[in-house]
Amino acid sequence: MTPVWTDIALNELLRQGGFLRRNAEGRVDASSPVMTTIHSGIAHVYLNASAPAGTLEGIEKLLSGFQVDGESPWDRIARRADARPLGLDAPESGDLIVLTKPGIVLSGRSRGELVGRPPELGAHGYRNAYPDIAASFVCAGPGIPHERIGEVRNWDIAARVARALGIAPPKNAATTASR
């Protein structure tokens, strides 16, 4: 978790840019060129099969030019095909993946102000490149040595737990954890 102080209405930004349409109930219309899934500091933007050519490029241009208090709020904007270094190149990922900097959350609102104050004071879902949002890892129990270790990556945990239990690690678990 990290404190948040800025809320960006991504759907409203996309609506104002002509990339998202609402229906009479105020929801994203089925004919909209894009649909979003938004949570905290990450959004997946999915292209509708009937979206006009150049829609993705247009959204990238819109987002790249958007600023809050004179600065870009984005940590990364990546197409799914380029999201492997982020671990987000899965088939269910959006055609475009938008990550904010810590302190900024995204909202699905499609009416009103583009930038405001978030209703919550903290959020998660940010890229793990920021030391201020690193989590604590505590492991205790029989066979667990009393020691202080350095940084533990999430994918090292399964191998550590399996080793402590005396079982083989999961097939895709990291094997670099030495203890």
Secondary structure, DSSP 8 states (H G I E B T S, - for coil): -EE--EEEEHHHHHHHTTS--B-TTSSB-TT-SEEEEEETTEEEEEE-TT--TTHHHHHHHHHHH--BTTB--EEEEEEGGG-GGGT--STTS-SEEEEE-TTEEEE---SS-SEE--SSSEE----TT-GGG-------STT----------HHHHHHHHHHHHTS---TTS------
